[in-house]
Amino acid sequence: MPGMVMFRRRWSVGSDDLVLPALFLFLLHCIWLVVLSVVLFGLPYGSEQSCTVTLVDHGRGYLGILVSCLICESAIMWLSMRGSILYTQPREAVQYVLYIRLAILVVELVYAVVGIAWLVQYYQPCSDVTAKNVALGIVACNWMVIFSVCFTLMCTFDPTGRTFVKLKATRRRQRNLTTYTLRHRLEEGQASSWSRRLKFFMCCSRAQDTQSDAYSEVASLFAEFFRDLDIVPSDIIAGLVLLRQRQRSKRFSILDQANNDILAFLSGMPVTRNTKYLDLKNSTEMGMYKEVCYYMLFALAAYGWPMYLMRKPACGLCRLASSCPCVVNGSRLSQSVTGEEDNCCGCNVLAIRRHFLDRELKQVHIVYTSCHDAVYETPFFVAVDHGTKKVVISIRGTLTPKDALTDLTGDSERLPVEEQQGNWLGHKGMVYSAEYIKKKLEQEMILSQAFGRDLGKGTMHYGLVIVGHSLGAGTAAILSFLLRPQYPSLQCYSYSPPGGLLSEDAMEYSKDFVTSVVLGKDLVPRIGLSQLEGFRRHLLEVLQKSNKPKWRIIAGGTKCIPKSELPVEEDVVQVQPAAPPNSRLWLHPSDLSIALSASTPLYPPGRIIHVVHNHPPETCFGQEEPTYSALWGNNKAFDEVIISPAMLNEHMPHMVMEGLNKVLETHCPALSEGADSEPLEVEVKQPSSTHIVLPELNSDLRLDNTAPQTEKNAASDPPLSESDAPPLTVTVSPLSTHNTSSAVSETDSSNDLSLSNSPLNTPLGTPPSLQRSHTPPTDTPRYPRCIEVESSI
């Protein structure tokens, strides 16, 4: 940052991005120089053949080219490693070295043409095999370098680069009318460039009118996001690394404060004394939570055969093949199901049926399956569940590039509901998808078929449930608005919904019938147009304050070098190194103050169950399994993207299911092996201090942030009265494998400070269970009942 200017146009590459390309070419040319030197000076050649003499002279000339290339590439590496992201003055000479390197490339091109001419003229009559191999090697090396440079130029070419340079020049001269004209031309050029990229990415799909509209809207969104920003792709990568470091430092600094209500951070979210955990020892909330886990099976099944094979790569293919009508005639799994646009073997219908049969859920009958996939038209299926007496509509999440276009069409659109209590707005792409599904249900009379599936079992009186994950979650929530006038008692379960989905009025109304689930640091529930504005601002702030080279920042975000190479909070507040007034450094900070156009804030739908977990520290014996908990989240708290390696993985549907089941595992008792292993419960009143000592167990529970701060927090926080302190139930089980000695764990890799064995990992107001081990751990599963919960719900 900023983009490099060469040949009077801007390129999508910075002068500090040339370290790796120059290093690659340097190593390649070093190897070829050594090989060519050994071949030319170490092997005997016959001087009587003209082809050999010509080739030796050609090879010696090429040695000079290699030496020149090595000098230029070492200079480019050295210059590119200087300065910082915005401090470009130490790298100003890079463009002149590149001009020299391109001139040498022209000479290489001439030598490559001469080499081809030699091969055409002498390859057949020349009897010197060594000479032939040397000629082939020189020509191959030349053309490989030439093609790599041409490919790099093609990737870094900016169609609006010349307009960008002219716009900067007119800004410095304060020509307002010319600046306005060039700005308008630049915005149109950037939108057109993004539209061409999207069409190239979607080249294999058939273009439709709605798809063309989506191209233009998404292209305008990207053009707006990068408007007036002189940044390159590697700047975004470096900014993400810096932003993650900044978020971690901020969380640690908050916990270090003396007067602080935040006890810990679990999955990046602050935990206070007012945090509301799900009381899973309450039968009502436990039943509700089991329903949430159960209907996640339907959301997962909507992905069809790709997800089925991904989760069961070994036996999944064999199970599908054994039921496939292409292999077995008249398969019973593919009968009595109305399907649309499935493949020739009906693999999606088979995978959905297998998904439930593998869990012995034979009471689930598939009524209709739509595999039609287009922009604003999302696949879904409808099933009748006789076990829970529900008709279930399950909508698939993002799986194809067309789904991604629907996701990216994120402008706000008015919900097509007649009676609205306030200003109800929703994600435009998902509003259109919900309207498509509603229209499909009405035209095909799918719900009438489902409710009339088996009148003898009372299907006419079944309830309606709508579920979905990711894109399907947002579409399901909006579809529930459209169907609620006809089905007032419907329920919607939205797993990992997008953050920019509903306006505030619609979000508050949806809490009566929508339950959302967010796992950990999932990226999608924190992304919307309004959230992108803050994300862009924070990203540019850390780039502006960084004073280290880009290559060190990016390498520090990996395991290549220690994380001490990353800037810490003290480094961030330091001022950039002093630079002369004519430095190019001062031409770019004005870009950081440019904001996106104002957009309506949109939020995740319904009541949010946030599944969080801690990260136990690594020891010489390995790392313990994290403890999962479920708490009630605030819809407006998901306004910041938490940078983490897990932010994409925790959005995957099978990971969401695993996280939901692990919360149940935490609250399931271990199976006893004998009658005398029944747990003993002791009720203890909490003392007024935040430091709880249980002498019977010879262990401590600490509710403060870190162990060294116990005295400070105990003195600064108001003591709890004996009447306010809830009773503490201690369970001692001889079969337990828990350890009660560690209450607070701090892990660098998790970006969190988390509590491992404290009341923060139990529902609010629910006594925590401490288990002390009297026998060594066995190979028996710790929570066998929870492991079976997936098939027994």
Backbone hydrogen bonds, N-H to C=O, Kabsch-Sander energy under -0.5 kcal/mol:
donor,donor_aa,acceptor,acceptor_aa,energy
4,M,13,V,-3.0
6,M,4,M,-0.6
6,M,9,R,-2.2
9,R,6,M,-1.0
10,R,161,G,-0.6
11,W,4,M,-2.5
12,S,156,T,-2.9
13,V,11,W,-1.6
15,S,2,P,-0.6
17,D,14,G,-1.7
22,A,18,L,-1.9
23,L,19,V,-2.1
24,F,20,L,-2.6
25,L,21,P,-2.3
26,F,22,A,-2.3
27,L,23,L,-2.4
28,L,24,F,-2.3
29,H,25,L,-2.7
30,C,26,F,-2.1
31,I,27,L,-2.4
32,W,28,L,-2.2
33,L,29,H,-2.2
34,V,30,C,-2.2
35,V,31,I,-2.4
36,L,32,W,-2.5
37,S,33,L,-2.2
38,V,34,V,-2.2
39,V,35,V,-2.3
40,L,36,L,-2.6
41,F,37,S,-2.5
42,G,38,V,-1.8
43,L,39,V,-0.8
47,S,45,Y,-0.6
49,Q,46,G,-0.9
53,V,49,Q,-1.8
54,T,50,S,-2.4
55,L,51,C,-1.9
56,V,52,T,-2.4
57,D,53,V,-2.0
58,H,54,T,-2.0
59,G,55,L,-2.8
60,R,56,V,-2.3
61,G,57,D,-1.8
62,Y,58,H,-1.8
63,L,59,G,-1.6
64,G,60,R,-1.2
65,I,61,G,-1.4
66,L,62,Y,-2.3
67,V,63,L,-2.2
68,S,64,G,-2.0
69,C,65,I,-2.4
70,L,66,L,-2.4
71,I,67,V,-1.9
72,C,68,S,-2.2
73,E,69,C,-2.7
74,S,70,L,-2.2
75,A,71,I,-1.9
76,I,72,C,-2.4
77,M,73,E,-2.2
78,W,74,S,-2.3
79,L,75,A,-2.5
80,S,76,I,-2.5
81,M,77,M,-1.3
82,R,79,L,-1.5
84,S,87,Y,-1.3
85,I,548,K,-0.7
88,T,86,L,-1.5
91,R,88,T,-1.7
92,E,89,Q,-1.7
94,V,91,R,-1.7
95,Q,92,E,-0.6
97,V,93,A,-1.8
98,L,94,V,-2.3
99,Y,95,Q,-1.8
100,I,96,Y,-1.7
101,R,97,V,-2.5
102,L,98,L,-2.6
103,A,99,Y,-1.8
104,I,100,I,-2.2
105,L,101,R,-1.8
106,V,102,L,-1.7
107,V,103,A,-1.6
108,E,104,I,-2.4
109,L,105,L,-2.3
110,V,106,V,-2.0
111,Y,107,V,-2.5
112,A,108,E,-2.4
113,V,109,L,-2.1
114,V,110,V,-2.5
115,G,111,Y,-2.5
116,I,112,A,-2.0
117,A,113,V,-2.2
118,W,114,V,-2.4
119,L,115,G,-2.2
120,V,116,I,-2.3
121,Q,117,A,-2.1
122,Y,118,W,-3.3
123,Y,119,L,-1.5
126,C,122,Y,-2.5
129,V,127,S,-0.9
132,K,128,D,-1.7
133,N,129,V,-2.3
134,V,130,T,-2.4
135,A,131,A,-2.3
136,L,132,K,-2.3
137,G,133,N,-2.4
138,I,134,V,-2.4
139,V,135,A,-2.3
140,A,136,L,-2.6
141,C,137,G,-2.6
142,N,138,I,-2.4
143,W,139,V,-2.5
144,M,140,A,-2.1
145,V,141,C,-2.0
146,I,142,N,-2.4
147,F,143,W,-2.6
148,S,144,M,-2.1
149,V,145,V,-2.2
150,C,146,I,-2.4
151,F,147,F,-2.5
152,T,148,S,-2.1
153,L,149,V,-2.4
154,M,150,C,-2.1
155,C,151,F,-2.1
156,T,152,T,-2.0
157,F,153,L,-0.6
157,F,154,M,-0.5
158,D,10,R,-0.5
161,G,158,D,-2.1
164,F,160,T,-2.2
165,V,161,G,-1.9
166,K,162,R,-2.1
167,L,163,T,-2.4
168,K,164,F,-1.9
169,A,165,V,-2.0
170,T,166,K,-2.4
171,R,167,L,-1.8
172,R,168,K,-1.9
173,R,169,A,-1.4
174,Q,170,T,-0.6
174,Q,171,R,-0.7
175,R,170,T,-2.0
176,N,174,Q,-0.9
179,T,175,R,-2.3
180,Y,176,N,-2.3
181,T,177,L,-2.0
182,L,178,T,-2.5
183,R,179,T,-2.5
184,H,180,Y,-2.2
185,R,181,T,-2.1
186,L,182,L,-2.5
187,E,183,R,-2.5
188,E,184,H,-2.1
189,G,185,R,-2.3
190,Q,186,L,-2.5
191,A,187,E,-2.2
192,S,188,E,-2.4
193,S,189,G,-2.2
194,W,190,Q,-2.4
195,S,191,A,-2.0
196,R,192,S,-2.1
197,R,193,S,-1.9
198,L,194,W,-2.2
199,K,195,S,-2.2
200,F,196,R,-2.2
201,F,197,R,-2.3
202,M,198,L,-1.9
203,C,200,F,-1.2
205,S,202,M,-1.6
212,S,208,Q,-2.2
213,D,209,D,-2.2
214,A,210,T,-2.0
215,Y,211,Q,-2.1
216,S,212,S,-1.9
217,E,213,D,-2.2
218,V,214,A,-2.8
219,A,215,Y,-2.6
220,S,216,S,-2.1
221,L,217,E,-1.9
222,F,218,V,-2.3
223,A,219,A,-2.5
224,E,220,S,-2.3
225,F,221,L,-2.2
226,F,222,F,-2.2
227,R,224,E,-1.0
229,L,226,F,-1.7
230,D,228,D,-0.6
231,I,229,L,-1.2
235,D,232,V,-1.4
236,I,232,V,-0.9
236,I,233,P,-0.6
237,I,233,P,-1.4
238,A,234,S,-2.4
239,G,235,D,-2.5
240,L,236,I,-2.2
241,V,237,I,-1.8
242,L,238,A,-2.4
243,L,239,G,-2.8
244,R,240,L,-2.1
245,Q,241,V,-1.9
246,R,242,L,-2.5
247,Q,243,L,-2.4
248,R,244,R,-2.2
249,S,245,Q,-2.4
250,K,246,R,-2.3
251,R,247,Q,-2.1
252,F,248,R,-2.3
253,S,249,S,-2.5
254,I,250,K,-2.0
255,L,251,R,-1.9
256,D,252,F,-1.4
257,Q,253,S,-0.6
257,Q,254,I,-1.0
260,N,258,A,-1.2
263,L,261,D,-0.5
263,L,271,V,-3.0
264,A,271,V,-1.2
265,F,753,L,-2.8
266,L,269,M,-2.3
267,S,265,F,-0.5
267,S,613,H,-0.7
269,M,266,L,-1.9
271,V,264,A,-2.9
272,T,270,P,-0.5
273,R,261,D,-0.5
275,T,272,T,-1.3
277,Y,275,T,-0.7
278,L,630,A,-2.5
280,L,278,L,-1.6
282,N,279,D,-1.7
283,S,281,K,-0.5
286,M,282,N,-2.6
287,G,283,S,-2.2
288,M,284,T,-2.2
289,Y,285,E,-2.6
290,K,286,M,-2.3
291,E,287,G,-1.7
292,V,288,M,-1.8
293,C,289,Y,-2.2
294,Y,290,K,-2.5
295,Y,291,E,-2.6
296,M,292,V,-0.8
297,L,293,C,-0.5
297,L,294,Y,-1.5
299,A,295,Y,-1.6
300,L,296,M,-2.2
301,A,297,L,-1.9
302,A,298,F,-1.2
303,Y,300,L,-1.3
304,G,301,A,-2.0
307,M,303,Y,-0.5
308,Y,304,G,-1.7
309,L,305,W,-2.6
310,M,306,P,-1.8
311,R,307,M,-2.1
312,K,308,Y,-1.6
316,G,312,K,-1.6
319,R,315,C,-2.2
320,L,316,G,-2.3
321,A,317,L,-2.5
322,S,318,C,-2.1
323,S,319,R,-0.8
323,S,320,L,-0.7
324,C,320,L,-0.8
324,C,321,A,-0.5
327,V,324,C,-1.4
328,V,324,C,-3.6
329,N,327,V,-0.5
331,S,328,V,-0.7
334,S,331,S,-0.7
335,Q,332,R,-0.6
337,V,334,S,-0.5
338,T,367,V,-1.7
339,G,337,V,-0.6
340,E,369,T,-1.9
346,G,343,N,-1.8
350,L,346,G,-2.1
351,A,347,C,-2.6
352,I,348,N,-2.2
353,R,349,V,-2.4
354,R,350,L,-2.9
355,H,351,A,-2.2
356,F,352,I,-1.1
356,F,353,R,-0.6
357,L,353,R,-2.5
358,D,354,R,-2.6
359,R,356,F,-0.9
360,E,357,L,-1.8
361,L,356,F,-2.6
362,K,360,E,-1.0
364,V,361,L,-1.3
365,H,363,Q,-0.6
365,H,384,V,-2.9
367,V,382,V,-2.9
368,Y,382,V,-1.7
369,T,338,T,-2.7
370,S,380,F,-3.2
371,C,340,E,-2.9
371,C,369,T,-0.6
374,A,377,E,-2.2
377,E,374,A,-2.1
380,F,370,S,-1.5
381,F,394,S,-2.3
382,V,368,Y,-2.8
383,A,392,V,-2.6
384,V,365,H,-3.1
385,D,383,A,-0.5
385,D,390,K,-3.2
386,H,363,Q,-2.2
386,H,384,V,-0.8
389,K,385,D,-1.0
390,K,385,D,-1.9
391,V,463,G,-3.1
392,V,383,A,-2.9
392,V,390,K,-0.5
393,I,465,V,-2.7
394,S,381,F,-2.7
394,S,392,V,-0.6
395,I,467,V,-2.0
396,R,379,P,-2.2
404,A,400,T,-1.6
405,L,401,P,-1.8
406,T,402,K,-1.8
407,D,403,D,-2.3
408,L,404,A,-2.3
409,T,405,L,-1.0
410,G,408,L,-2.1
413,E,426,G,-2.6
415,L,424,W,-2.0
417,V,415,L,-2.5
420,Q,418,E,-0.9
422,G,420,Q,-1.1
424,W,422,G,-1.0
425,L,423,N,-0.8
426,G,413,E,-2.7
427,H,501,L,-1.5
428,K,411,D,-2.8
429,G,409,T,-2.2
431,V,427,H,-2.4
432,Y,428,K,-2.2
433,S,429,G,-1.6
434,A,430,M,-2.4
435,E,431,V,-2.2
436,Y,432,Y,-2.1
437,I,433,S,-2.2
438,K,434,A,-2.5
439,K,435,E,-2.4
440,K,436,Y,-2.3
441,L,437,I,-2.8
442,E,438,K,-1.9
443,Q,439,K,-2.7
444,E,440,K,-2.4
446,I,441,L,-1.5
449,Q,445,M,-1.7
450,A,446,I,-2.2
451,F,447,L,-2.9
452,G,448,S,-1.4
453,R,450,A,-1.5
457,K,454,D,-1.3
458,G,455,L,-1.1
459,T,454,D,-1.5
461,H,458,G,-1.7
462,Y,459,T,-1.6
463,G,389,K,-1.9
465,V,391,V,-2.8
466,I,491,Q,-2.5
467,V,393,I,-2.9
468,G,493,Y,-1.3
469,H,395,I,-0.9
470,S,495,Y,-2.4
472,G,469,H,-2.1
474,G,470,S,-2.0
475,T,471,L,-2.3
476,A,472,G,-2.4
477,A,473,A,-2.2
478,I,474,G,-2.0
479,L,475,T,-2.7
480,S,476,A,-1.9
481,F,477,A,-0.9
482,L,478,I,-1.5
483,L,479,L,-2.1
484,R,480,S,-1.3
486,Q,483,L,-0.9
487,Y,483,L,-2.3
490,L,487,Y,-1.8
491,Q,464,L,-1.9
492,C,513,F,-2.6
493,Y,466,I,-2.4
494,S,492,C,-0.5
494,S,515,T,-2.6
495,Y,468,G,-2.6
495,Y,493,Y,-0.6
496,S,494,S,-0.5
496,S,517,V,-3.4
499,G,524,V,-2.2
499,G,527,I,-0.7
500,G,527,I,-1.9
501,L,499,G,-1.4
501,L,603,Y,-0.6
502,L,603,Y,-2.3
503,S,425,L,-2.1
507,M,503,S,-2.8
508,E,504,E,-2.4
509,Y,505,D,-1.9
510,S,506,A,-2.1
511,K,507,M,-0.6
511,K,508,E,-0.8
512,D,509,Y,-1.4
513,F,510,S,-1.5
514,V,510,S,-2.2
515,T,492,C,-2.5
516,S,607,R,-3.6
517,V,494,S,-2.2
518,V,609,I,-2.4
520,G,518,V,-0.6
520,G,611,V,-3.3
522,D,519,L,-1.7
523,L,647,M,-2.3
526,R,523,L,-1.7
527,I,524,V,-1.9
532,L,528,G,-2.4
533,E,529,L,-1.3
534,G,530,S,-1.2
535,F,531,Q,-2.4
536,R,532,L,-2.7
537,R,533,E,-2.1
538,H,534,G,-2.6
539,L,535,F,-2.3
540,L,536,R,-2.2
541,E,537,R,-1.8
542,V,538,H,-2.0
543,L,539,L,-1.5
544,Q,540,L,-2.1
545,K,541,E,-2.0
546,S,542,V,-0.9
553,I,549,P,-1.7
554,I,550,K,-2.7
555,A,551,W,-2.0
556,G,552,R,-1.9
557,G,553,I,-1.0
557,G,554,I,-0.6
558,T,555,A,-1.3
560,C,555,A,-0.6
561,I,555,A,-0.9
565,E,562,P,-1.7
566,L,563,K,-1.6
571,D,568,V,-0.5
572,V,568,V,-1.8
573,V,569,E,-1.2
574,Q,571,D,-1.0
583,S,580,P,-2.0
586,W,583,S,-1.1
587,L,584,R,-1.5
588,H,585,L,-1.0
591,D,588,H,-2.0
592,L,588,H,-0.5
592,L,589,P,-1.1
593,S,590,S,-1.0
594,I,591,D,-1.3
603,Y,502,L,-3.4
607,R,514,V,-2.2
608,I,633,G,-0.6
609,I,516,S,-3.1
609,I,607,R,-0.6
610,H,608,I,-0.7
610,H,631,L,-3.1
611,V,518,V,-2.8
611,V,609,I,-0.7
612,V,610,H,-0.7
612,V,629,S,-2.4
614,N,627,T,-1.4
619,T,622,G,-2.3
622,G,619,T,-1.7
628,Y,626,P,-0.5
629,S,612,V,-2.8
631,L,610,H,-2.1
632,W,276,K,-3.0
633,G,608,I,-2.9
633,G,631,L,-0.6
635,N,633,G,-0.5
637,A,634,N,-1.7
638,F,635,N,-0.8
639,D,637,A,-1.2
643,I,641,V,-0.8
647,M,644,S,-1.5
649,N,645,P,-0.5
650,E,646,A,-2.5
651,H,648,L,-1.3
652,M,649,N,-1.2
656,V,652,M,-1.8
657,M,653,P,-2.1
658,E,654,H,-1.9
659,G,655,M,-2.5
660,L,656,V,-2.3
661,N,657,M,-2.3
662,K,658,E,-1.9
663,V,659,G,-1.3
664,L,660,L,-1.1
665,E,661,N,-2.1
666,T,662,K,-1.7
667,H,663,V,-0.9
667,H,664,L,-0.6
668,C,664,L,-0.5
668,C,665,E,-1.0
677,S,674,G,-1.0
678,E,675,A,-0.8
680,L,732,V,-1.6
682,V,730,V,-1.9
684,V,682,V,-0.5
684,V,728,L,-2.8
686,Q,726,P,-0.5
692,I,690,T,-0.7
692,I,701,L,-1.7
693,V,691,H,-0.5
694,L,699,S,-1.7
697,L,694,L,-1.1
698,N,694,L,-1.1
699,S,694,L,-1.2
701,L,692,I,-2.0
703,L,690,T,-1.0
709,Q,706,T,-1.2
710,T,707,A,-1.3
713,N,709,Q,-2.5
714,A,710,T,-2.3
715,A,711,E,-1.6
716,S,712,K,-2.1
717,D,713,N,-2.5
720,L,688,S,-1.9
725,A,721,S,-1.5
728,L,684,V,-2.8
729,T,727,P,-0.6
730,V,682,V,-2.6
730,V,728,L,-0.6
731,T,729,T,-0.5
732,V,680,L,-1.9
732,V,730,V,-0.5
733,S,731,T,-0.6
736,S,733,S,-1.3
743,A,741,S,-0.6
745,S,754,S,-2.6
747,T,752,D,-1.1
751,N,748,D,-0.7
752,D,747,T,-0.6
754,S,745,S,-2.0
756,S,743,A,-1.5
761,N,758,S,-2.1
762,T,759,P,-1.5
766,T,763,P,-2.5
770,L,768,P,-0.6
771,Q,769,S,-0.5
773,S,738,H,-0.7
787,I,783,Y,-1.8
788,E,784,P,-1.2
789,V,786,C,-1.2
790,E,787,I,-0.5
791,S,788,E,-1.0
792,S,788,E,-0.9
793,I,789,V,-1.2
